[in-house]
């Protein structure tokens, strides 16, 4: 059991998917933006998810997709949730839980309405947050299902969990060194800190 919810973004290989599922994460996200580095084609998502049990599967989109295309992807049954980027402006209800990015630096314009899992993103490293930043962040996230997508070092994770009352954490998948081979040393340490 982990101390917070965890969503993995940009999974594109079975090695990552199986590792994160074994670690007990709640969601695996797959980038559905064709032409981007971490794009995972529907056929590949199907191939990966058939071998994984436990996490919910999230279709990640930057917000420029046609709504019909999104409904088409959902009809394939490949994902149970959607994750939209900070610039998406959909007003449609897609009938599944929605993650949406919000930029911490644009904090005064934030409206979480209609979003099941707001994701607070920042280019700032956790160590760069001021006391005021932390207070402001906690005012926004306390009592809501907010996931944090901040840069942090493994050594800072305990401090970050003590300072910020977040519901969940965003981590990322990455490329394999070769098929079936990847080092998870850094992630192992993160999950050790997250173990309840």
C-alpha positions as CSV (number, residue, x, y, z in Angstrom):
1,X,0.0,0.0,0.0
2,X,1.4,3.4,-1.0
3,X,1.1,6.6,1.1
4,X,-0.5,8.5,-1.8
5,X,-2.1,7.7,-5.1
6,X,0.3,7.4,-8.0
7,X,-0.2,7.9,-11.7
8,X,2.5,7.1,-14.2
9,X,2.5,9.2,-17.4
10,X,3.9,8.3,-20.8
11,X,4.2,4.5,-20.5
12,X,5.3,3.1,-23.8
13,X,6.7,-0.4,-23.0
14,X,5.7,-3.5,-21.1
15,X,8.8,-3.5,-18.9
16,X,7.6,-0.1,-17.3
17,X,4.0,-1.2,-17.2
18,X,4.8,-4.5,-15.3
19,X,7.2,-2.8,-12.9
20,X,4.8,0.0,-12.0
21,X,1.9,-2.4,-11.6
22,X,4.0,-4.6,-9.3
23,X,4.7,-1.4,-7.2
24,X,1.0,-0.9,-6.7
25,X,0.4,2.3,-8.7
26,X,-3.2,3.4,-9.3
27,X,-3.0,4.5,-12.9
28,X,-0.8,3.9,-16.0
29,X,-1.1,6.6,-18.7
30,X,-0.4,6.2,-22.4
31,X,0.4,9.2,-24.7
32,X,-2.1,9.3,-27.5
33,X,-0.5,12.3,-29.4
34,X,0.7,11.0,-32.7
35,X,4.1,12.3,-33.8
36,X,5.4,12.9,-30.3
37,X,8.4,11.1,-28.8
38,X,6.4,9.0,-26.2
39,X,3.4,8.3,-28.5
40,X,1.9,4.8,-27.9
41,X,-0.3,3.6,-30.7
42,X,-3.6,2.0,-29.8
43,X,-2.3,-1.4,-30.9
44,X,0.7,-1.1,-28.6
45,X,-1.5,0.1,-25.7
46,X,-3.6,-3.0,-26.2
47,X,-0.5,-5.2,-26.4
48,X,0.8,-3.8,-23.1
49,X,-2.4,-3.7,-21.1
50,X,-3.3,-7.3,-21.9
51,X,-0.3,-8.3,-19.7
52,X,-1.0,-6.0,-16.8
53,X,-3.5,-6.2,-13.9
54,X,-4.3,-3.7,-11.2
55,X,-3.9,-0.1,-12.4
56,X,-6.5,1.9,-14.3
57,X,-5.5,2.8,-17.8
58,X,-5.4,6.5,-18.8
59,X,-5.4,7.9,-22.3
60,X,-3.3,11.1,-22.3
61,X,-3.9,13.9,-24.8
62,X,-2.5,17.4,-25.2
63,X,-6.0,18.9,-25.8
64,X,-5.9,19.4,-29.6
65,X,-7.7,16.2,-30.5
66,X,-11.1,16.2,-32.2
67,X,-13.8,15.2,-29.7
68,X,-15.0,12.5,-32.1
69,X,-11.5,11.0,-32.1
70,X,-11.5,10.9,-28.3
71,X,-14.9,9.2,-28.2
72,X,-13.5,6.7,-30.8
73,X,-10.5,5.9,-28.6
74,X,-12.7,5.4,-25.5
75,X,-15.0,3.0,-27.5
76,X,-12.0,0.7,-28.0
77,X,-12.0,0.1,-24.3
78,X,-8.3,0.8,-24.0
79,X,-8.7,3.4,-21.2
80,X,-10.9,4.0,-18.3
81,X,-9.8,7.7,-17.8
82,X,-8.6,10.7,-19.8
83,X,-5.7,13.1,-19.1
84,X,-5.8,16.4,-20.8
85,X,-3.0,19.0,-21.1
86,X,-3.1,22.5,-19.5
87,X,-4.3,24.1,-22.7
88,X,-7.3,21.8,-23.4
89,X,-10.6,23.6,-23.5
90,X,-13.1,20.7,-23.9
91,X,-16.6,21.4,-22.4
92,X,-17.9,18.0,-23.4
93,X,-18.5,15.4,-20.7
94,X,-16.7,12.2,-21.9
95,X,-18.3,9.9,-19.3
96,X,-15.0,8.8,-17.7
97,X,-12.9,10.3,-14.9
98,X,-10.7,13.2,-16.2
99,X,-7.2,14.3,-15.2
100,X,-6.2,17.8,-16.3
101,X,-3.0,19.7,-16.0
102,X,-2.9,23.2,-14.4
103,X,0.2,25.3,-14.3
104,X,1.2,26.3,-10.8
105,X,2.7,29.6,-12.1
106,X,-0.8,30.5,-13.4
107,X,-2.3,29.7,-10.0
108,X,-4.6,32.7,-9.9
109,X,-6.6,31.5,-12.9
110,X,-7.1,28.0,-11.7
111,X,-10.6,26.6,-11.8
112,X,-10.8,22.8,-11.0
113,X,-14.6,22.5,-11.8
114,X,-15.5,19.6,-14.0
115,X,-12.1,17.9,-13.4
116,X,-12.0,14.7,-11.3
117,X,-8.2,14.8,-10.8
118,X,-6.6,18.2,-11.2
119,X,-2.8,17.9,-11.8
120,X,-0.8,20.8,-10.5
121,X,2.3,21.1,-12.7
122,X,5.4,23.3,-12.2
123,X,8.7,23.7,-13.9
124,X,10.0,24.7,-10.5
125,X,11.9,22.1,-8.5
126,X,10.4,21.4,-5.1
127,X,13.5,22.9,-3.4
128,X,12.8,26.2,-5.2
129,X,9.3,26.6,-3.7
130,X,9.0,29.4,-1.2
131,X,7.0,29.3,2.1
132,X,4.3,31.3,0.3
133,X,4.3,28.9,-2.7
134,X,3.8,26.0,-0.3
135,X,1.0,27.8,1.6
136,X,-0.7,28.8,-1.7
137,X,-0.4,25.2,-3.0
138,X,-1.9,23.7,0.1
139,X,-4.8,26.2,0.0
140,X,-5.5,24.9,-3.6
141,X,-5.1,21.2,-3.0
142,X,-6.4,20.5,0.5
143,X,-9.6,18.4,0.4
144,X,-9.4,17.9,-3.3
145,X,-8.1,15.0,-5.4
146,X,-5.1,16.9,-6.7
147,X,-2.1,15.1,-8.2
148,X,1.3,16.9,-8.0
149,X,3.6,17.0,-11.0
150,X,6.7,18.7,-9.6
151,X,10.4,18.1,-10.0
152,X,12.0,16.6,-6.9
153,X,14.9,14.5,-5.8
154,X,14.4,11.1,-4.1
155,X,15.9,12.5,-0.9
156,X,13.3,15.3,-0.8
157,X,10.2,13.1,-1.2
158,X,9.5,12.7,2.5
159,X,9.9,16.4,3.1
160,X,7.6,17.1,0.1
161,X,4.9,14.7,1.5
162,X,5.1,16.4,4.9
163,X,4.9,19.9,3.4
164,X,2.2,19.4,0.8
165,X,-1.2,17.8,1.3
166,X,-1.5,16.2,-2.1
167,X,-3.8,13.3,-3.0
168,X,-1.5,11.8,-5.6
169,X,1.8,12.0,-7.4
170,X,2.7,11.9,-11.1
171,X,5.8,9.9,-12.1
172,X,6.9,9.1,-15.6
173,X,7.8,6.1,-17.7
174,X,10.8,6.1,-20.0
175,X,12.6,4.3,-22.8
176,X,14.1,0.8,-22.3
177,X,17.8,0.4,-22.6
178,X,16.9,-2.5,-24.9
179,X,13.7,-4.7,-25.0
180,X,13.0,-6.0,-21.6
181,X,16.0,-4.2,-20.0
182,X,15.8,-1.1,-17.8
183,X,17.2,0.1,-14.5
184,X,14.7,1.1,-11.9
185,X,17.2,2.0,-9.2
186,X,16.0,5.6,-8.7
187,X,12.3,4.6,-8.9
188,X,12.9,1.8,-6.3
189,X,14.0,4.5,-3.9
190,X,10.9,6.6,-4.6
191,X,8.6,3.6,-4.0
192,X,10.5,2.7,-0.8
193,X,9.7,6.3,0.5
194,X,6.0,5.9,-0.7
195,X,5.4,2.6,1.1
196,X,3.0,2.9,4.0
